[in-house]
Amino acid sequence: MEIDSLSGRIFLKKWPLKGKKLEVVVYWGLGLSTLKFLEIIGLLLLDQGKTEVLFQKVSFARSSQNHFFSNGQKNIIGVPDAVIFEGPLAGGHLGFKMHEVNEPKISLSSIIEEIIPIIKFYELKFDKEIPVIAGGGVYTGQDVYDIMKVGAKGVKMGTRFVTTYECDVSDNFKQVYLSSTSNDITTINSPVGLPGRVISNDFVKQIQAGKQKPVNCPWKCLKTCDYKKVQFCIADALFNAAKGNFSGGFAFAGTNAYRAEKIITVKETIDQIKEEFFQEEHHTEADKLFRCCGYLYGR
C-alpha cells in the first residue's frame, strides 16, 4: 500500500509470505501534521510485534533538532533510523522560502555539515546510529562523491531516475524531461503552501501569470488546502501530468532535469552513477598525490 499526501510523506507496507513478519517503512516530511496517523500505525505495529523502519525528511538542521528529536522520546514511532536532508535544488515541494530556492545561498553541503554534529549528539544520546541521507540536486556520481565527503552516508535521487524504462509515469512525462532546457526549470507557489520546482509549460505560465484554474476537489487530501480559494488543484495537476496530460498539469523536477538525454534502464543509470563516482574518487586521489609530491619536490 502507498499513501502520498503530496508533501513528502510516503507510507509503504511490504506484504511478505505467510509466517514472516511485516516490514514497514515510514517516510514523511515535517510540513504538515501526520503524527496522529503515524502514532496509530505505530501502536498497531507494536501491538502486533511487527518491525518498522523510520525515515525523517527535513530541509534544515534546526527542523530535525526542534521538531523531531525534542519529541523523540514521547513519540510512539521513536527515534528515526535515518534522516534525509533535502536541499533547495530538489524537485517538487521544497522546505524553503521562494527566494531561497530561486537564488539558493544555502547549499546542500552546508546543510549536511551543519547537521552532522547534531546527529552525532543524538546517536550518543540514544545509543543508535542515525545515518544522514542527502538529496536535492544530487544527479551525478560526482555529486554523490562530493556530498558523502562532507559526511552523508547515502543519497536520495529522484530526477535522474524519471527517464528510465522502469519509471511508471507516461512516456509524455519522460519526453518533457528530455526536451527541457535549463531555462525551463522554474518554481511555482503550490496550494500546499510551499514552493514547487517544475518544468515550465503553458499551464505553469498561466499559473505564474495569476490565472485561476477551476477547482472541483474530489480528493480532500490536505487540511491546509482551501479548495474554494486556491488557484488550482495540486492533486489534479500532478495526476494529469503522470498520465501525460500536460494541458492540465506539469512535471515536478529537480534543477538537473534538463540534463537527461535518453531513456535507459535503472541498471544502466546506476552503472553510470557508479562509474562517475569512481572516476571522481580516482581523480581526487590522484590530485592529492600530485599535490603531495609537488609539495615534497618543492621543499
C-alpha positions, -999 to +999 in steps of 0.1 A: +000+000+000+012+035-007-002+068+006+013+100-008+000+133+007+019+154-018+041+168+009+069+144+011+052+117+031+051+082+018+039+052+039+049+019+024+039-016+035+058-047+023+035-077+025+056-108+029+048-145+026+027-162+053+045-167+085+070-139+081+069-106+099+055-075+082+082-050+074+072-013+073+089+018+061+075+051+072+089+082+054+075+117+059+083+154+059+076+179+086+055+203+066+020+191+077+010+171+108+007+134+103+019+125+138-015+112+149-017+090+118+018+077+125+010+071+162-020+050+153+001+030+128+029+027+153+006+014+180-008-012+157+026-024+146+040-025+182+009-043+194+014-070+167+051-073+174+059-060+139+091-045+127+095-009+115+120+015+099+115+052+102+130+078+079+125+116+085+129+141+057+137+177+066+154+207+049+171+224+078+192+211+107+170+230+132+140+212+118+154+179+128+165+191+162+135+212+172+106+193+156+117+157+159+143+149+185+126+172+210+097+149+208+116+117+201+111+101+235+074+110+236+066+098+201+054+062+198+073+059+165+106+065+182+140+078+170+145+077+133+166+050+116+179+076+092+174+113+085+170+126+049+181+162+044+168+178+012+185+209-002+170+238-022+178+223-056+154+195-053+123+189-074+087+191-062+077+207-030+105+224-012+110+232+025+124+266+018+110+301+010+107+311-026+137+335-026+158+307-011+151+283-039+153+308-067+187+322-055+199+294-032+226+307-009+221+276+013+239+247-003+232+210+004+267+205+016+264+233+042+232+217+055+249+184+058+280+199+075+257+216+100+236+186+108+264+160+113+274+173+148+238+174+158+231+139+147+262+126+164+249+141+197+217+121+194+234+090+183+253+090+216+221+100+235+200+072+221+229+047+215+219+043+179+234+050+145+214+075+126+227+078+090+223+111+072+210+108+037+213+138+014+190+148-015+182+178-037+204+185-067+223+152-064+224+140-100+258+125-109+282+102-093+305+132-087+276+148-068+273+116-047+311+116-040+312+152-030+282+151-006+295+119+010+329+135+016+312+160+039+295+133+059+264+120+042+261+082+044+238+079+014+219+099-012+183+103-022+179+107-060+147+111-080+152+133-110+179+111-126+156+080-125+125+096-141+139+089-176+142+052-170+121+025-186+110+013-152+096+046-141+059+043-143+050+078-155+038+082-190+062+085-220+049+120-224+061+129-189+096+115-197+097+134-230+091+166-211+123+159-192+142+150-224+131+181-243+136+206-214+164+231-212+179+248-181+157+278-187+126+256-185+132+247-148+112+271-127+093+274-095+056+280-086+036+286-054+018+254-046-016+253-029+001+233-001+018+265+009+053+256-003+073+265-034+074+238-060+100+232-087+086+222-121+093+222-158+076+251-174+047+247-199+016+267-208-002+255-176+027+267-155+029+301-173-008+307-167-004+299-130+026+323-128+006+350-145-021+346-119-048+328-139-074+310-118-079+273-128-113+257-120-111+236-089-135+207-084-120+190-054-126+152-054-095+145-033-099+164+001-063+154+006-049+184+026-064+201+056-045+232+049-058+235+013-090+255+010-102+244-024-126+273-026-097+298-026-067+280-042-056+289-077-055+253-089-057+217-075-022+203-070-035+167-069-053+171-103-022+188-118+002+160-107-022+132-116-028+147-151+009+150-157+017+115-146-009+103-172+007+125-199-020+153-199+001+185-197-027+208-207-039+203-172-007+198-153+030+199-150+061+178-142+078+182-109+116+181-115+149+189-099+172+216-112+192+190-132+162+175-151+173+191-183+205+170-183+186+139-192+195+127-228+176+095-233+155+068-217+176+039-203+172+012-177+176+016-140+206-007-141+223+014-168+216+045-148+231+030-116+261+018-136+266+053-150+264+068-115+289+043-101+313+050-129+310+087-124+316+082-086+347+061-091+361+084-117+358+113-093+372+093-065+402+083-086+407+119-099+406+132-063+431+107-050+454+114-080+451+151-074+460+146-037+491+125-047+502+151-073+499+180-048+517+159-021+545+151-045+547+187-057+549+199-022+577+175-013+596+183-045+592+220-038+608+216-004 
